[in-house]
Amino acid sequence: MNSKNLDIEFKRMHLKAGLTNIYKEIAQYTDIDLHQHINNAVYVRWIENIFNNNSDFLKSKIIIFSIQFLKEVIQNNNVLLYYSDIIDNKIFFEAIIENSNVHCMRAEVELCL
């Protein structure tokens, strides 16, 4: 295997139905990277915050965390994170920049219940 090639296939995530829960974040100065948008790790931290606020999620262990970045978020953007309840051992996330309705991130977390 060539070190430049990965032995996996990347698939585009699609919007899932059933994202009935909402969590709101604001992109802060400390979230911004050298390219003047939030660092990719910030999305993960926001999802971790959702886990911390949901006792059903905290009872589980994350075994797969998939994330797809769709659009840059800049400082002071309000971001709405829509997420599902646990469906077939998975939780689905969709982040939308509030004022523009632009989808900026999708994620899927598989749990070991």
N, C-alpha and C positions, 0 to 999 in steps of 0.2 A: 504494500500500500504506500503510495506516494504521500509524504508528509503534508503536501499542500491540499490533498483531497481528504474529505471526511467520509467515513463509512456510514453516514446517516442521510436521510432525506428530510429536508425542511418542508413543512406544509403550512400553508397560510391558515390561520385560525379564522373562523367565521363567527359572527355574532350569534350567541345562543339565546334561546327563549328562557324565560323564568328568572331573569335577573331582577328580583323584586326588592332587594335591599339596597340602600344607598348610604354611602359614606363620603363626606366632603373633606377635601384638603385644599390648601392654598400653597402654591409654589413659593417657597421662601428664598431669601438671598443665599442662605447656606446650602440650598438644594441645587444651585446653579453651577455648571461646570465651565470649562474654558471656552466652550462653544456658545455660551450664553443661553443654554437651556438646561432643564433639570438633568442631573446625572441619572443613568439607567438604574442605579441601585436605589434611588428614591422610590421608584414604583414598588420595588420589593419591600422596602420599609413601610410604605403605605398599606400594602397587603398584610404585612405582619401586624400592623396596628389594628386592622380589621379582625385578625385572628385573636388578638389580645382582648378585644371587646365582645367576643362571641364564645360562650362557654362550650357550645357544641363543637366548635372547631378546635378548641384547646384540648379536648379529650383525644384528639387524633394525632397521628404522626404523619408528616409530609414525606411521601416517597418519591414523587415526581413534581417538579415545578417548571412549567413551560410558560414562557412569556414572549410576547411579540410587540415590538415598538412600532407605532404607526405614524406618529406625528410629534414634533417637538413641542414641549411645554416651556413657556418662559416665565420669568419671575412675576409674581402676583396673579397668575392665572388661577382661577378657581377650577378645581378638577372634581368632577363627580365620579365616584367609583361605584358602579352598579355591580352587584354580585348575587349569586344564587345561594340557596340553601344547599346542603349536601345532596347531590344527585348521583346515584351509582358510584359512591365513594369519591366524587369529584366536586370541586367548587369552581365556578366560572366567573371571570371578572371582565369588565369593560370599563375603561376610563374615558371620560368625555370632558373636553374643555367647555365649561358651562356657557359662556357668552356666545361662543361660535358654534356649538354643537359638533365640534370636530372630535372624532374618535382618535385617541392618542395611544392607547395601549389595550391589549387583550392578554389575558392569562388564564391558565388552567392549572389547578392544583389537585393532584391525586393523593388520596389519604389512605392510610392503613388504619382501619377502624378497630 
